[in-house]
Amino acid sequence: MPSDDGSWRGTPELDTLLSAARKKLESNWLTVGGNITVHLGDPPELWRLCSAISRSNAGLHSRAKSTRLDLARFDEWLAHPLNGGKGLIDTLDEAAPLQDRKRIAADKADVKAHALADARDLLSATTHGDWANHWLSSLLNQDGTLGGRVAVEALDVAAKVLAVLPVDGLSLTELAELACGDTKALSSGGAPRLVLDALSLREGVPRPVDPVGVRLLWETAGVSVDALSSRVVVLGYRVHEDHRIAQWLNDAADDGIPFPLTLDMLVRGALTNTADRIHVCENIAVVAAAARTLGSRSSTIVCTDGQPSAALHKLLAGIGPGTELLWRNDFDWPGLQMTTRAVQRYGARPWRMDTESYLGALDARNSEPLKGYQGPSAWDPALAVAMHEKGRAVMEERLVPQLVSDLTLPDESAQRHSQ
């Protein structure tokens, strides 16, 4: 209730009205307008204060459970010298600075909109294609705004990193320095998760949560998380150099022995191929069959053993000029995606990745349903159409006899390689 001089300053009743007014103003661009709903009864004299401000019948307020108070009238009442001489905004700001929550939210929305636009512009200048747009779309609310769970700083880092991928065996810290000028940009926060989400969409696989899966996913973009675990298996890979690892490679090729090259080995010295043609396959069974049946008479073959690794990209980054790359994968959607990227990145020529080979190897008893995101086969558009119509994936092992036949070197070539 008011003091002896009739002032309501410092009373629970006035504090209640000021608290309600603060919430209204902070959610309404700090505009003194509209009404607030006041629940009467506590504090006990609240009805009396509302009657004084509204200049209404006190008896009506005394019996009501709630009332609506006009903020403009409240502002006028506070500005009267008998009630402090300061309007509503000045009175509230004096107690604690008002927060224009609408403006703050609008500013945040503008920042997010600009961050999203910057990411789109950055990635549109790359060759990442539709999957990058699909990734950005996955970050949006239904109204097209950037989701609240996505931090602007994390999106900025992720977009910059994706823009420079793929790389050839860089570590995470080297990648962060290259993309952002900060070696710690990928050490914590939401950026690594966003990049992995994008790579998962690109590969058509769920984002891994285990360390091995995370490492392998980074390696699809040529990023080295573990230089000893990242590897590529080769057969008949002879090189011009004469350092220790080069000697191992040449000896293994002469003996027809498959040789696993780790990323750690690849960064120790150049390894320039002597063959003018390199075959690339996905499944280790192809290399095993070639080693078993051809040995040293096998053409140079490189096996990704699944998704292309950082070691593979490092090896292929050093191939000699004019080398022809013949590339193949499983007949599934990820296989088409990997072959497409090999064509784009290395100018590779698809190797038995055609409609005829697919239909010839198709057998419902030894195939499985296609899974993942459908992709094109620009080198043979009918292939993707046939795969979609059949709905079946064909693994590379089904073509081993034909692939081994392609890998067979003429006798004179084998002799020349072994010299």
Order of alpha helices (4+ residues) and beta strands (2+ residues): alpha-beta-alpha-alpha-beta-alpha-alpha-alpha-alpha-alpha-beta-alpha-alpha-alpha-beta-beta-alpha-beta-alpha-beta-alpha-beta-alpha-beta-alpha-beta-alpha-beta-alpha-beta-alpha-alpha
